[in-house]
Structure formats: structure tokens, C-alpha cells
Amino acid sequence: MKKLLVIAATLAASSAFAGVKLEVRSDYVNTPDYDNAAGQTTGGTSMFAPSVARLYLNGNVGDAVVESAWNLRSFTPEFATSPYTGTSDLSKTMTVDKFVDHLWAGKAMGQWMFKAGKLEANTGGFEYQKSLHGDTYLVSMANRGVGGSFLATGAGVDPVFAQTGALVANPENSSGISAAYSLTENHKFEAQITNQVNSGSWTDYDALNGTANVRASDRGHTYGLNYLGSFMEKMLILNVNYTAGTADVAPLGGAMTGQELTWLAASLRVNPMTDLTIDLEYFDNKNKQTGGAVDELKTTSTIVEARYNINGWVPVLKYEMSENKSDDADDQFKRTAFAAGVEFVPKADEAFRYHVAYTSIKDKDFGNAALKDMTKDMIVVGFKYTGDMAK
């Protein structure tokens, strides 16, 4: 880890990387006690957490464009990525893959741009970018947002939800290649080919059923096509993505189970006036399986988020409706959630922003009749800093 930080510092000092930006968001997060789906009281938490800590290094090497981002803090992957998605468990564990958020080299040829390396995923719409940069206080289930924790235990009981989240989540950044074509200044198409979502192999063990699953290593790829366009002098911005891929799994000693994944995202940003922004987004994620007990898993999310800048004060409102569907009723539930917050930017030309927000997440209508509706609330108070370190 120390060697990686030294490399990043060396690159930052290089004249080739003239753009050096530090992005940090730090929060105090309070989660009161709540009853989980089993009707048991889950203890509240009170914690300080850096939900975003990232160094960006951008520049040119010859005719090539090089862009990179390096995560300076990692969170426990099993429990999502940051407090405002609902997690309360932090970890100091850092891997090379998590340290490198993205790192690619690009070459422009007329209206084309070709990239290779670890790419930013085009899935997830505007919301994914907001969550990546710490600019939202509620993340939809499709983009790996979480609610309350629940794990059924006991002989013969299925582990319903270790952390109630998406059955099929939008993929994260991954290594691959892309080709983008700018039809006009306001209309752009980009195709990506990346590694499958469970790239690499590992073994997980199901203690309840006494079985182990070996996940296959790189049997296929993920293919995506994205369109980004603006209309009416950028009063309307449309971001549409369709991605498909594989995530094959091989049970220990058994035949390969094929998983055909598709992700559909449709996002519309409306700017009716200079200081008002409204985002409407819909995500439809599916996993069709062959050779397994469950034929299809599905996660859908619909969100609306509004921001209005009033002389440096920015009220933020967001609402979510999500649902998990499956052939197995135990996997199913619905989610409704909202966040209300306010941001304050003392000076437009300075790098600090302060914020306070209240979030409420309700998981309900579980397919397992033994489970009850549960509501988890959070209060977030913090700040965000974004600064150019090259100046």
C-alpha cells in the first residue's frame, strides 16, 4: 500500500499530470435503533466516516490522454461503500483493485475517442456519478444502496438477506476497452467491452447447506452501449445505457451455471431554470440463470431528485421506489425511501461545501411471510472538499 501511495505521489509531481485534484467527503452519521425484518431491535450507531477520499491525476503523455483516480480509503465490500448508502461497518482493508478507481489511456482520432484500461462504468446513470463523488444522501437499490441488515439463522432456514440490497446491482468500474463517437457537440455514443462482473475466481462456503461455490474466472465479457445527448440548449439531458454480460458460477463438483445479465438505465435531467435541476431515472436489471434453482432475478429502481440553488444554499430532495423479484419468494421485497437535506457553499469560488440530511429507508412486502416491514433512519452532517492541488 505504501508503495502505491509513493507511485501516486510521483505521478502527481510529474509535469505530464498537470491536473491533480483531491476530493474528500467526511460525515458524522447517526442511525437510531430500529426493528429489523425479524422483529428484532437492531442497535443504533454513531460514527465519523470519510465516505469519499480520492485523488485524481489527469494529463497527457504525448498525444494520449491519461486519466486516473486513486481511492485513499476502502470500505468493507460486503456492506456497500459508504455511510450514506446505509452501511455502518467500516474496514481498513485495501486491495490494488479498490485503490485504483479508474486508470485509462485514451487516443482521439477525429470524432472518435478510444480508451483502454480500467474504465468508468457507463451503467448507473447520473446517480452512480453522484454516489461516486459524494453528492447524494440516498443511493437506490439498483446502484447498491442498502437498507436494514437481516440474516435468518437456524437449521433449515434460508439466509434471506445478509444485507437487504439488490438481487442484480449495476456493475462497477472494470478493465476493458471503449470507443466513443461524437455525432455532434451535444450527442455522443460510447461502446464498452469489459471483464465479466465476477472477474477472477474465489470460493464461498454456505455453512447452512454445507456447500461451496467456485466462481468461474473470466469466461466472458460485459458489453455496453451508452448514449448521452442534450436538447433545447441543454434544458434536457438524456443518458441511456444498455449493458449485457455473463457471471457464470460453478458449484463445487457440479456443472457450470450460466448467468445472463442485462442492465438497462434511462436517465433524464431537466434544467427548467439556471439554479434548478431535476433528475428522473429508471433502472431495470435482470439475471436469467440456467442450471440453477432460480430461473430469473430482477431488480428495478425509480428515483427522482431535485436541487435548487438559492444564493449558496441548496435544498436537496430525493425519492426512491425499488423492487426485487425472483422465482424464489424469499428473495422478494419492495423499498421506498426518501432523503431531505440542505447544502451550503459559503463562497462559490472556494472548495468547501457543508451539508446536513435526513434519510429514511423502508423495506416492505417481503415474499417470506415471516418477515415484517422495517424502517431505517439516518442523520448525516458533514462537509465535502474538492481542490486542485496543482495550484
N, C-alpha and C positions, 0 to 999 in steps of 0.2 A: 504494500500500500504506500509506504514512504517513497519507494522508487517511482511509483506512478505520479505522486504529487510533485516530485522533482522534475519529471518529464513535462508535466503540465506547466510548471513554473518556467522551465527552459523555453518552451514554446511561446509562453506569454511574453518573454523577453525578446523573442525573435522579431525582427522588423517585418518578416513575412506575415506575422499575425498582428496586424495593426489594430484590429478590433478586439478588445479584451473587456468583457462585461461580467460583473458579478451580480447574481440575483439571489436574494435571501428573503424568505418569509419566516417569521417566528411568531408563535402564538402561545397564549395561555388558553387551555381548553378545559372546561368544567362539564362533566357528564353526571347528572344526578342519578340516584338509584332508579331502576326500572324493573318491571316484571318481564321475564323472557317468555318465549312461546310455551314453555312447560309450566308457566305459572310460578316460577321460582324467582325470587328477588336477586337481581344482579347488582352488585355493589358499584356505586358511582366512582368516578376517578377525577383527580385534579392534577394537571400536569402542564409543564412547559415543553414545547416541541418546535424544532425548526422544520416546518413542513416542506420547505424548499431551500436548498443550498446548492447552487450550481454556478460553475464558471464556464463562460463561453469564450472560445478563441476562434476568430474568423479572419480570413485573409486570402492572399493569393500566393501560389507557388508557380512562377512562370505564367502561363496562360490559364492555369487551372484555378478554380475557386475551391477553397478548403473551409469547411465549417465543422465545428465540433462543440460539444457541451460535456462537462465533466461533473458528475454528481459528487458533492463533498460529504453527503450524508445518505445512508441507506436505511430503509425501514424494513421490518420483518415482512417478507413477501407473502406469507400465508394470511396476513391480516391487512391487505391492501397497502397503500403507500403513505398515507398522511392522516393527521387527526381529523381534517375536515371531511374525509370520506367516512369517518365513523370509527376508525381503529383507536385503540387505547394502549397498544403494546408496541414499544419501540425496541429496536435492536441495533447494535453497533456493527453487525455483520456486513461486510462489503466484499463483493466479488468484482472481478475485472469487468464483467458484462454490465453490472449495475453502475460501476464507476463511470463507464463510457455511456452517456445517454444517447449521443449520436456522434458519428465521425465519418464524414464522406468527402470525396473529392469530385468536383463537377467540371465539365467541359462544355462551353457554349459553342454551338455551330449554327449561326443564323438565328432562326426562331426556335431552335432545339436546344435543350439542356440535358446532358447525360450525366448521371451520377452513379457512383459505386462506393460501397462501404456500409456502415450501419446507418440506416435511413430513418428519418422521422416517419412514423406510420401516418398514412392519409385517412385511416379509419378514425371514427370517434368525433368527427365534426368539429365545430367551434368549441364544444365543451371540453374535448380532450386537450386542446391547447390551453384553455383556461385553467384546467386542473394541473397541467404540467407546469404552468408558470405561477400557480398560487393565486389565481384571480377569480376563484369561486369558493363558495362556502357549503356547497352541496354537490355531490357527484352522482349522476344517475347510475342505476344498477348495471346498465349495459356497458358503462365505462368504468366498471369495477368499484362503484360505490357500495358501501356496506351498511347494514343496519345493526340489530342486536345479535349477540352471539348465542348460539344454541347447539348443544350436542346431546342427542339421545343416547343413553347408555343402558347396559344390561343385556343379558343373554337373549338372542333372537331379535334384538331391536336394531333397526337400521339407523346408521348415523345420518340423520336427516340433513342438518346444516351445521357444519363446523363454524361457519361464519355466513350468515344469510346474505348471499350475493348472487351474481348472475350464473345461470347454468351455462351460458355461452357469452363470454365477455369479449369486447373489442380487443384485437391484438395490440401489443405494444411495439415499440421500435425494434427493428430487426435488420440483420445484414442482408444485402441484396443489391440489385441494380434498378435504375429507373430511367425513363425517357419522358421528358416533358415537352409539349409543343404549345407555344403561344400563338393562338389563331389571330388574336388582336391584343391590344394592351389590356382589355377587360375580360378576355376569355382564354382560359388555359386548360389543357388536358394533360394528365400525367398517368403513365402506366408504371407499376412497380411489380417486381418479382423478388420475393424474399424467402428466407427459410421458413419451414413449417413452424407453427406456433409452439410446438413442444420439441423444438430443435435440441439435439443432444439426447442422451438416454440416462435414465435412472430407474431405481426400483422403489416402489412404495408398498407397504405391508398393511393389509387390513386385518387388524387384530381380532375384530368381531367375527369375521368369516374365515379367518385362517388362510387367506390367500395373498399372493404377491403379484403385482402388475409391473411388467418391464415395459417401459415406454420406448417405442422404436426410435432409432436415431436417423433423422434426416432421410425419410423415404420419399418425400415430395417437396413441393413448394407452395407458397401462397401468392396468388395473382390478384392484382387490384387495378382498377381504373377509376380515376378521380377527375371531376370537372369543377372548376372554380370560375365563376363569372359574376359580373356586376351589370346592373341595368339602371336606367333613369338617373344617370350621373351619380352612381353608387348609392342611391337610396335603397336599392335592393341588391343583396349579395347572396348568391346561391352556391352552395357547396354540396355536391352529390358524389357518393362513393359506393362502388360495389366491389367486394373482395371475396375470393373463394380460395379454399385450400384444404389441406389434409392435416390430421393429427392422429395418425394410426397408433394403436395401442396393442401390445401382445401380452395376453395373460401368461404367466409363468407356466411353461409346458403345454400351452394351448395354441390355437390358431390365431392369426392376426385379425384384429378387429378394425375394420375401416371406419374412419370418421370423416364425413364430407361436410366441411364447414363453409357457411356463407355469412357475410356481414353486409347489410345494406344501411346506409346512412343518408338522410336527406335533411339539410340544414338551410334555413332561410334567415338572413339578418336584415332587419328593417331599420332604416335610419330616417324617420319622418322629419326630423329636425337635427340640427348640429349636435345638441347635447343629449339626445335620447336615442338609445339603442335597444332593440327588442330582438331576441334570438328565439326562433321556433325550430325544434329539432326532433327527429324521429329515428330510432334505431331498431332494426329488425335482424336479429342474429339467430342462425339455425345450425344445428348439428344433426345430420342424418347418419345413423350408425348401422353397420351390417355385422352380423355375427354376435351381437350383444343382446342383453335382455330388453333394453330400451331402444326403440326404433328412431325416435326423434326428440331432441331437446330444443327449446326455443326461449329466447329472452327478448322482450320488447320494452322500449322506454320512449316516452314522450315527455319533452320538457319545454318550458317557456321561461325565459329570463329577461328581465328589464332593468336597465340602468339609466339614470338621469343625473347629469352633472349640473349642480346648482352652485356656482361660484366656489368650486373646490370641494363641496360636499356632494357625495354620490350615493343616493339611496339605491339599494340592490334588492330585488325581489325575484324569487325563483320557485317554480312548482314542478313536481315530477309525478308521473304515473308510469309504473313499470309492472311487468308480469313475467313470471316463469311458467312455462307449460312443458309437460312431459307425458309420455305414456305411463309413467310411474307417478301416481297421485302424490306420493310422499315428497316429490321434488317440487311441487307446485305451490306458489303463493303470489300475492299481489303486494305492491308497495305504493303508498302515496307519501309524499314528503314536500316540505317547503322550507325555504330559508329567507330570512329578512335581515338585512344588515345595512350598515352605512359606512362609507369610506370617506376619509378626509385627507386631502392633499393640500398642505399649508401653502406651498408655493409651486406653481406649475413647472418651474424650471429646476426644481430640486428632486432628488431621487427617492424621498421618503413618502410613504403612504401609511396611514393609520386606519384601523378598521375594528368594528365590533359587529357581531352577527349572532342570531339565534336560529338554530336548525332543529326541526322536528321530523323524525322518520318513523313511519308506521308500516309494519309488515302485518298482513292480514290475509284472511281467506286461504289458510293453509289446506292443502289437499289431504294431509293427515288430520283426521278429525280430533285426535288427541291434543293437537296444538291450538293455542289461543293467540288472538291478536296481541301484538306488543308494540309499544311506542318508546322510542329512544330520543331524548332531547340533548342538545349541546349548546353551550355558550362559548363563543370564541372571541378573544380580544388579542389584538396583535398589531404587527407592522410589517411592511414589505419595503425592501431596499433594492433598487436597480441602478447600478452605477457603472460608468465607463472608466475602467482602471487605467486606460492608456493615456488619459488626460492628466 
